[in-house]
């Protein structure tokens, strides 16, 4: 079941929410997220922020399965490698 916010609380109005203060034991037991969930922090740090001036266009293209397999088999960055190969064909 989905939890609902109380109707009197609007987005960003968390001062209206009654939360008990943290105890000294709770504060002493807190650890940085990088210690408790390093995989989540690492994934977050690898994400790109918004581009200042978008240079790429999101598009859909149909490719033969064996072509996609070939590039994916080389590991991460397969879409970038396809883009590079297309640039080589077009611009030399």
C-alpha positions in Angstrom: 0.0 0.0 0.0 1.3 3.4 -0.9 2.0 5.8 1.9 0.3 9.2 1.6 1.5 12.5 3.0 -0.9 14.2 5.4 -3.1 16.6 3.4 -1.9 19.5 5.5 1.8 19.0 4.3 2.7 20.5 1.0 5.8 19.9 -1.0 8.8 21.4 0.8 6.7 22.2 4.0 8.5 19.7 6.2 8.5 22.1 9.1 4.9 21.1 9.5 5.7 17.5 10.0 6.2 16.4 13.6 9.3 14.3 13.9 10.8 13.3 17.2 14.4 14.6 17.8 17.2 12.0 17.2 18.7 10.5 20.3 22.4 10.6 21.1 22.5 6.8 20.4 20.9 7.3 17.0 23.3 10.1 16.1 26.3 8.1 17.3 25.2 5.1 15.2 24.9 7.1 12.0 27.4 6.5 9.2 27.9 8.1 5.8 26.0 6.6 2.9 29.4 5.9 1.3 30.1 3.4 4.1 26.6 1.8 4.4 25.6 1.8 0.7 28.7 2.3 -1.4 27.1 0.8 -4.5 24.3 3.4 -4.5 26.7 6.3 -4.0 29.0 5.1 -6.7 26.1 4.8 -9.1 24.9 8.3 -8.2 28.4 9.8 -8.8 28.6 8.2 -12.2 25.4 9.8 -13.5 25.7 12.9 -15.6 24.0 16.1 -14.7 22.1 18.1 -17.2 24.1 19.3 -20.3 24.8 23.0 -20.5 24.2 22.9 -24.3 22.8 19.5 -25.5 24.9 18.2 -28.3 23.3 14.8 -28.8 19.8 14.0 -30.0 17.8 11.2 -28.5 16.5 9.1 -31.3 15.4 5.6 -32.1 17.3 3.6 -34.8 16.8 0.0 -35.9 20.0 -2.0 -36.2 20.6 -5.6 -37.1 20.8 -7.8 -34.0 24.3 -9.0 -34.8 25.6 -5.4 -35.2 24.2 -4.5 -31.7 25.7 -7.8 -30.3 29.1 -6.9 -31.8 29.3 -3.5 -30.1 27.7 -4.6 -26.8 30.2 -7.5 -26.6 33.0 -4.9 -26.3 31.5 -3.6 -23.1 30.1 -0.3 -21.8 30.0 2.6 -24.2 28.7 0.6 -27.1 26.4 3.4 -28.3 29.3 5.9 -28.2 31.4 3.4 -30.3 28.6 3.1 -32.9 28.4 6.9 -33.0 32.2 7.1 -33.6 32.0 4.6 -36.4 29.2 6.5 -38.1 31.2 9.7 -37.9 34.2 7.9 -39.5 32.1 6.8 -42.4 30.4 10.2 -42.9 33.4 12.5 -42.2 36.3 10.3 -43.0 
